[in-house]
Amino acid sequence: MILKIKTMDKNGWVLIDGIRKIKFLSIDTKRAKEYKDASYVVLNEDAQDSDSAVFAMCSLRTDQEYNVVFNTFGFLLSDEGKTVERL
């Protein structure tokens, strides 16, 4: 699976490929700001504290773990690049 996250750059995206297992939680942006030690953080600073954000725990096929926090657009894609779920 692939996790695709919109960055704050105009045309920027982050792709995390090779995901074997993923768990995600819906949290508010205020709480998301507490996850400073996550592997990757994408926060729109203009968002209200009560707006929703996503905390994703990704286990990769290489046995690496990534914790990702974002309050922009996110998509979970199949290995073929087809959208499985919008986060």
C-alpha positions, 0 to 999 in steps of 0.5 A: 500500500501507499500513503499519499499526503498533500504537503503545504507546497502548491504541488507537493505530495509525500508518498510512503510506499511499501506499507504492510500494515496501517492504523490511523486515528482521527484526532483534532489539530490541537492534539496533532501539534503534540506529535512533534517526534513523529516521523513526518508531520504536515500541519496547515497552521491556518487550521483551527485547533478543533479541525480534524487531523490524522495520526497514522502508524505505518509498518513497512515491508522492511520492518520499519515503522513510521508515525505520520501526522497530517491535517491536509489531504491524505489517500491510502492507495493500492500498490497499483496506485488506485485509491482505496480510502480517502483520509 
